[in-house]
Amino acid sequence: SAAVPEQRGMATTLTGIAVVRVGSVAHWAVFNLGDSRVYRYADGALRQITVDHSEVQELVEAGLLTPDEASVHPLRHTVTRSLGREYLPPVDTWVFPPTPGERFVVCSDGLSGEVPDARIAELLAATAEPQAAAEALVAEALAAGGRDNVTVVVLAVAPPTGSDVEESTVPRPVAPNP
């Protein structure tokens, strides 16, 4: 957008999940900027990990709107934080230990804006294979109207173990060149 004046002000949302070390123990780090989301599905329950950076979310947090009112409010797509503007706003980050059997849904608002959380949980419960679950979620969003881009990644991974990431982060001496 800096090079093309017509695109000035364009930005994007960002959300994801990574493995990080807390001491010597592997943990999940979930991050977001904007209104794309990460959900955690474990023990038959779906929980939204990220918080939307939007006008309506701020109204919900202030007690001025209910979540149901927010889902149809005209400002529901007005994002308050994004990547690509002149400055980088704060990126929300959550770090927590892994739980056996958990799955994650990383998605754009094209899913969360079309498919209620309860339905997302139902589809995850009915579809164990990650690719099939992602396809079912996209199909559900498109069937519900598909008024925005729909991006969905379903992660079903074994919890990270101590052998997954190298313990030492101390720089190693480089042998001198002969």
Phi, psi and omega in degrees: 000337178290330183272336184240108185305325180295340182259008180302135180091352178292145180207179180217165174264163181214133174208154180180186181216143180216164174265130176230164178255133171244104191067239178252012185250132178287137178226165171272143170238117177255137182223154173202155177213109183111208185246014168282156190231160166236127175250150173244128178246115181211143178053037177077008182237141177257133179226129175284122180276313184280164176242129179296137173261082184217161178303313184291327178297321177295323177292322177296313180297331178277356180080015182268343177223150170272161176303324178295319177295322180297326184294342179239005182292143181297339180265012185297339180258008179275107185273136181261345175223139178203169181258128177120000176278185182296327180234158179265113178287168179300137177260124177288139180220135176235135179237129182206156182286153178287156177232132179304137176084357181285154174228157179234146172244120174253122188211158172275170179289354173294335173272303186294336178279345183249330187241121179298151180305322181299322180287323175301315179298318179300315181293323176294321179295326184274346187228103185282325184286127187303314181296317179295322178295316179298316180296320178295321179293318177297315179300320179296317179296318179293320178294331180278357178135329176048048184281355179221168177298144183241110178238127182219131171234129176249126179251125173231098187232154173291144177304142179297146179243172179300332182277352181286331184231136180297134183293313188276130174246012179285131179300141179266143178294143178266132179295138180296148179283129184292000000 
